[in-house]
Amino acid sequence: MTKIETAAERVVAAARARAGKGLVLIAVDGMGGSGKSTLASAVARLDDAVVVHGDDFYRPMDADERAALTPAQGYDRYFDWQRLRDEVPTPLATGHDAAYRRYDWPTGSLAKDEVCAVACDGIVLVEGVYTARPELVGHYDLVVYVDTPPEESMRRLRARGDDHGPIDWEARWRLAEEHYLNTTRPRERAHLVVPGH
């Protein structure tokens, strides 16, 4: 059994321990390239969970405006955490199904004809950097942090290449991630810390 499979079993066990209400909403956070999506997929295979990708909530923005953001501004504005909050955990918390339009990376806008539906039942994982930010953490039943050495995360990101368009990690996104990790400390607030390597 791989470390990710073992971690997925730990997440499922922790979720089942909280499953009294029928829905368990889980944040899966960590650095870019840490293994969040891989872990969420492994949990989904084990328990037929639904995965909501934080990347679907990238904020449409002019490229020049995005490039001018400081790391602190990037942390606050790269991803539309308000839309994520309003469209996923808020309706689920009130017993309603959720629905959202994902960010379309090739066009740089929200997908026009595609609505992602999330049933208010079972395990729902919201995976991505910034998903356990202080403004969202109270909406989750469980917060999981995927802990991977920065060098390994960076190696994975570089191997990934151009999957979301031009990635300028060191100059832009990575600095915003580091600001987030250093100022809000999601690892320290997590209910469960699992290895991503």
MOVEN-V804252 format. One record per pair of residues at least 24 apart in sequence whose C-alpha atoms are under 10 Angstrom apart, sorted by the first residue. I is the first residue (numbers start at 1). J is the second residue. D is the distance in whole Angstrom. If there is no record, write none. Layout:
BEGIN
i->[I;I]
j->[J;J]
d->[D;D]
END
This chain:
BEGIN
i->[2;3;3;3;3;3;4;4;4;4;4;4;4;4;4;4;4;4;4;5;5;5;5;5;5;5;6;6;6;6;6;7;7;7;7;7;7;7;7;7;7;7;8;8;8;8;8;8;8;8;8;8;8;9;9;9;9;9;10;10;10;10;11;11;11;11;11;11;11;11;11;11;11;12;12;12;12;12;12;12;14;14;14;14;14;15;15;15;15;15;15;16;16;16;18;18;19;19;19;19;21;21;21;22;22;22;22;22;23;23;23;23;23;23;23;23;23;23;24;24;24;24;24;24;24;24;24;24;24;24;25;25;25;25;25;25;25;25;25;25;25;25;25;25;25;25;25;26;26;26;26;26;26;26;26;26;26;26;26;26;26;26;26;26;27;27;27;27;27;27;27;27;27;27;27;27;27;27;27;27;27;27;27;27;27;27;28;28;28;28;28;28;28;28;28;28;28;28;28;28;28;28;28;28;29;29;29;29;29;29;29;29;29;29;29;29;29;29;29;29;29;29;30;30;30;30;30;30;30;30;30;30;30;30;30;30;30;30;30;30;30;31;31;31;31;31;31;31;31;31;31;31;31;31;31;31;31;32;32;32;32;32;32;32;32;32;32;32;32;32;33;33;33;33;33;33;33;33;33;33;33;33;33;33;33;33;33;34;34;34;34;34;34;34;34;34;34;34;34;34;34;34;34;34;35;35;35;35;35;35;35;35;35;35;35;35;36;36;36;36;36;36;36;36;36;36;37;37;37;37;37;38;38;39;39;39;39;39;39;39;40;40;40;40;40;41;41;43;43;43;44;44;44;47;47;48;48;48;49;49;49;49;49;50;50;50;50;50;50;50;50;50;51;51;51;51;51;51;52;52;52;52;52;52;52;52;52;52;52;52;53;53;53;53;53;53;53;53;54;54;54;54;54;54;54;54;54;54;54;54;54;55;55;55;55;55;55;55;55;55;55;56;56;56;56;56;56;56;56;56;56;56;56;57;57;57;57;57;57;57;57;57;57;57;58;58;58;58;58;58;58;58;58;59;59;59;59;59;60;60;60;60;60;60;60;61;61;62;63;66;67;67;67;67;68;69;69;69;70;70;70;70;70;70;71;71;71;71;71;71;71;71;71;71;72;72;72;72;72;72;72;73;73;74;74;74;74;74;74;74;74;75;75;75;75;75;75;75;75;75;75;75;75;75;76;76;76;76;77;78;78;78;79;79;79;79;79;80;81;81;81;81;81;81;82;82;84;84;84;85;85;85;85;87;88;88;88;88;88;88;88;89;89;89;89;89;89;89;90;90;91;91;92;92;92;92;92;92;93;93;93;94;95;95;95;96;96;97;104;105;105;105;106;106;106;108;129;129;129;129;130;130;130;130;130;130;131;132;132;132;132;132;132;133;133;133;133;133;133;134;134;134;134;137;137;137;141;142;142;142;143;143;143;143;143;143;143;144;144;144;144;144;144;144;144;145;145;145;145;145;145;145;145;145;145;145;146;146;146;146;146;146;146;146;147;147;147;147;147;147;148;148;148;148;149;149;149;152;152;153;153]
j->[197;39;194;195;196;197;35;36;38;39;40;41;42;43;146;194;195;196;197;38;39;41;42;43;45;46;39;42;43;194;195;39;40;42;43;144;146;192;193;194;195;196;38;39;40;41;42;43;44;45;46;47;194;39;42;43;46;47;43;192;193;194;39;40;42;43;142;143;144;191;192;193;194;42;43;44;46;47;49;123;141;142;144;191;192;47;122;123;124;141;142;47;122;123;141;142;121;122;123;141;95;121;122;95;120;121;122;123;92;93;95;119;120;121;122;123;124;141;49;92;93;120;121;122;123;124;125;140;141;142;50;88;89;92;93;120;121;122;123;124;125;126;139;140;141;142;143;51;52;89;123;124;125;126;127;131;132;137;139;140;141;142;143;144;52;54;124;125;126;127;128;129;130;131;132;133;136;137;139;140;141;142;143;144;145;190;53;54;125;126;127;128;129;130;131;132;142;143;144;145;146;190;192;193;54;126;127;128;129;130;131;132;133;143;144;145;146;147;186;187;190;193;127;128;129;130;131;132;144;145;146;147;148;153;177;181;186;187;193;194;196;128;129;130;145;146;147;148;149;150;153;154;174;177;178;180;181;128;129;130;148;150;153;154;156;157;169;173;174;177;128;129;146;148;149;150;151;152;153;154;155;156;157;158;159;160;196;128;129;145;146;147;148;149;150;151;152;153;154;156;157;195;196;197;127;128;145;146;147;148;153;156;194;195;196;197;126;127;128;129;144;145;146;147;148;196;125;126;127;128;146;127;196;125;127;144;146;194;195;196;124;125;126;127;128;125;127;123;124;125;123;124;125;122;123;122;123;124;121;122;123;124;125;117;118;119;121;122;123;124;125;126;118;123;124;125;126;127;84;88;100;102;116;117;118;124;125;126;127;128;84;102;125;126;127;128;129;131;79;80;81;84;102;103;125;126;127;128;129;130;131;79;80;102;103;104;105;127;128;129;164;80;84;100;101;102;103;104;105;110;111;116;128;81;82;83;84;100;101;102;103;104;110;128;83;84;102;103;104;105;108;109;110;83;103;108;109;110;103;104;105;107;108;109;110;108;109;108;108;172;168;171;172;173;172;172;173;176;171;172;173;175;176;179;171;172;173;174;175;176;177;178;179;180;175;176;177;178;179;180;183;176;179;172;173;174;175;176;177;179;180;129;130;133;172;173;174;175;176;177;178;179;180;181;130;133;176;180;176;130;173;176;103;128;129;130;131;130;130;131;132;133;135;136;135;136;126;131;136;131;135;136;139;118;117;118;119;120;124;126;139;120;124;126;136;138;139;140;136;139;118;120;118;119;120;121;124;139;120;139;140;120;119;120;121;120;121;121;164;163;164;165;163;164;165;165;177;180;181;186;176;177;180;181;184;186;186;184;185;186;187;189;190;180;181;184;185;186;189;184;185;186;189;186;189;190;191;190;191;192;186;187;189;190;191;192;193;186;187;189;190;191;192;193;194;186;187;188;189;190;191;192;193;194;195;196;187;190;192;193;194;195;196;197;187;193;194;195;196;197;194;195;196;197;195;196;197;196;197;196;197]
d->[9;10;9;7;7;7;8;10;8;6;10;10;7;9;10;8;7;7;8;9;8;10;6;8;10;9;10;9;10;9;9;7;10;9;9;10;9;10;9;6;7;8;9;6;8;9;6;5;9;9;8;10;9;10;9;7;8;9;9;9;10;9;9;9;10;7;9;10;8;10;8;10;9;10;7;9;8;7;9;8;10;8;10;9;8;10;9;7;10;8;7;10;9;9;7;8;10;8;8;9;10;9;9;10;8;6;6;8;8;9;9;9;6;5;5;6;7;9;10;10;10;9;8;6;5;6;8;8;6;8;10;10;8;8;9;9;9;8;6;5;6;8;8;5;5;7;9;10;10;10;7;6;5;6;8;9;9;9;9;6;6;5;6;7;10;10;9;6;5;6;8;10;9;6;6;10;9;8;9;6;8;6;5;6;8;9;10;10;7;6;4;6;8;9;7;7;9;6;5;6;7;9;10;10;9;8;6;5;5;7;6;6;9;8;6;5;6;9;7;8;9;10;9;7;6;8;9;9;8;5;5;6;8;10;9;8;8;8;10;10;9;8;6;9;9;8;8;8;9;8;7;9;9;7;8;10;8;8;6;10;10;9;6;8;9;7;9;9;8;8;10;10;10;8;10;9;10;8;4;7;8;6;5;9;10;9;9;10;9;9;6;7;5;8;8;10;8;5;9;8;9;9;6;8;10;10;10;7;8;8;8;9;10;9;5;8;10;6;6;8;9;8;6;9;10;8;10;10;6;7;10;10;9;10;9;10;8;9;10;8;9;7;8;7;10;9;10;9;10;9;8;9;8;8;8;8;8;9;9;7;5;6;7;10;7;8;9;8;6;5;6;9;9;9;6;5;6;7;10;9;10;10;9;10;8;7;6;5;6;9;10;9;8;6;5;6;10;9;8;9;9;8;9;10;10;7;6;5;7;8;7;8;10;8;7;9;9;8;7;8;9;9;9;9;8;4;5;7;9;9;9;10;9;7;9;7;6;9;8;6;6;9;9;10;10;10;8;6;9;9;9;9;9;9;8;9;8;9;8;9;9;9;6;5;7;8;8;9;9;9;10;9;7;10;9;8;10;9;10;8;10;9;8;10;9;7;8;8;5;4;8;8;6;9;9;6;9;9;6;8;10;8;10;8;7;10;8;5;8;9;9;10;8;10;10;8;10;9;5;7;9;7;6;10;9;10;9;9;10;10;8;9;10;10;9;8;9;10;8;8;10;9;8;8;9;9;9;9;9;10;9;7;8;10;9;8;10;10;10;9;10;10;10;9;9;10;6;8;10;8;10;8;8;8;5;9;10;9;8;8;9;9;9;6;9;6;9;8;10;9;6;7;10;8;7;10;7;9;9;10;10;8;7;9;10;9;9;9;9;6;9;9;8;8;9;7;9;7;10;7;9;8;9;9;9;9;9;8;6;8;9;9;8;5;5;7;9;9;8;9;5;6;5;6;7;7;6;9;9;6;8;6;5;6;8;9;8;10;9;6;5;6;5;9;8;7;6;5;6;8;9;6;5;6;9;9;8;9;8;9;9]
END
